[in-house]
Amino acid sequence: MLKSLSVQNFALIEHVSLQFHEGLHVITGETGSGKSILLGALNLILGERSDFSVIRNPEKKTIVEAVFQLNESFKDWFISEDIDWEPETLIRREITSQGKSRSFINDTPVQLSQLKEFTEQLVYIHSQHETLEIKKTKFQFDLLDSYADSLDLAQQVSGIYSQIHRLRTTRERLESARSSQLQELDYIRFQLNEIGQLNLDQVDYAALENDFNKLSRLDDLKEAYSAIIDAIDQENGAADLIRRLKSHIDKWKSADTDLGAISGRLQEVIAELEDISRDSERQLNQLEGDPEALFRLTESLDEYNKILKKHHFSTQEELSDYFHTLEGKLEESDSSDERIAELTKEIEEKEQELLQLSGKLYEKRVAVVPKLEAYLLELLTEMKMEHSRFQILLERGEKMDSNGGMSIQILFSANKGLELKPIEKAASGGELSRVMLAIQLIMSEKKSLPTLILDEIDTGVSGEVALRMGKLLKQMGKHLQVFAITHLPQVAAKGDYHFEVSKSHANSQTISEIHLLNREERIEALAKLISGEQVTDLARSSAIELMN
């Protein structure tokens, strides 16, 4: 519910601060007095784009503030948007002549899209230019579901249909990617088979390379080992020379401890040379030619080096890592197949659920069609349209959609002898206004509507019809907060609260003001609507009669 509205520096409004309550609020005023200006200010709160031409004094900000009384159902939205939750929420919009615009919810800066998403749940503005909204399929289903108490079921159907659409989109994306990957997957399998034959986890190709070098250069290795043995063991060889040197030093080591230490080190060298000679002899004895082994090594290393070069790697570790990467890609492909299968199963289950729920929804909708037609005619009869005819066509199609696979059309005839036509083509402006009022009344009785603002919805009607429209608006005010901007005294008289917009001139400036009227002021305002500027006692009496 809208509790208060404050407007500063907006068009003809210098400053206005208003308090509101439950029930029917009527707003009257002369043409051009500023009734539409008030709506323009409220539209800023509803997240509409800024029109900087409305800034009254360019040296000051234009500020519009509104306080809404909220119930707990809005709390989750505040939490999800990281905005402080307050049952009495303050919304503020500021614009400057420099082209800057800022929006706040409970003093937290918000984007315009956030503001609009939030406030469209709070206020619904219906103007005389928007009566054609009735031709929209969503509006017609909303009317039918409101009357059938099937709004929640309709939302379930729409939600499941959206889920199925998202699941199908995901599956199509995976299938498309799967199709484009098939050729790549064949090549991956070929690579895995090719590299897998190398048994990289079991074979050390660096060791094979060493064995190959030994076998392929056998004569060179024999010559090298023989040279080592000869250099160490032959007469006057390295070992012999060091032994003689040590024997000579040993004669004098008792005279000098340093010589004793050197003697010990020479003994270690002799032992190392002897060990080298024995190892070389052992290696020499093991060097035997094996043409078959050399052939096998050559084949293995050729295949290994060919694949290594093919993939532009230089080590066995790099090639092994690449092999495991290919294995991962293949596993991902397999998991993609599993995911597609899971999605297909989930889609089938959701389709069955949608089929069942849409069947229930159709039963609830079709059951109330005659009652809704009758109730609409009853309300229109109250507004002097007793010869109207309504027909609501509800049909099930073969293709499922967000409406449960159903189509709807409202046909209307305002007078006897006229054929039924789509309602937007069959009714005049005044007739459509009365139809829309009847519909808004039905929806207000059945559905938790936000604050409803009716901008001259009574255009094109007068007399007894206007009086009956006023009564219906009064009835709507029992179910929700209603604002009616009107020029008809019959409607204005039914308001629980009556605001009047007026225009004054001072210091070469025009100012719009709006005031809540007391009983005496209401009588004068209504009398002026009845008789014009020259208010008569008869007009005052008529005003009192209308109010009573």
Secondary structure, 3 states (H helix, E strand, C coil): CEEEEEEEEECCEEEEEEECCCCEEEEEECCCCCHHHHHHHHHHHCCCCCCHHHECCCCCCEEEEEEEECCHHHHHHHHHCCCCCCCEEEEEEEECCCCCEEEEECCEEECHHHHHHHHCCCEEEEEHHHHHHHHCHHHHHHHHHHHHCCHHHHHHHHHHHHHHHHHHHHHHHHHHHHHHHHHHHHHHHHHHHHHHCCCCCCCCHHHHHHHHHHHHCHHHHHHHHHHHHHHHHCCCCHHHHHHHHHHHHHCCCCCCHHHHHHHHHHHHHHHHHHHHHHHHHHHHHHCCCCHHHHHHHHHHHHHHHHHHHHCCCCCHHHHHHHHHHHHHHHHHHHHHHHHHHHHHHHHHHHHHHHHHHHHHHHHHHHHHHHHHHHHHHHHHHHCCCCCCEEEEEEEECCCCCCCCCEEEEEEEECCCCCCCEEHHHHCCHHHHHHHHHHHHHHHHHHCCCCEEEEECCCCCCCHHHHHHHHHHHHHHCCCCCEEEECCCHHHHCCCCEEEEEEEEEECCEEEEEEEECCHHHHHHHHHHHHHCCCCCHHHHHHHHHHHC
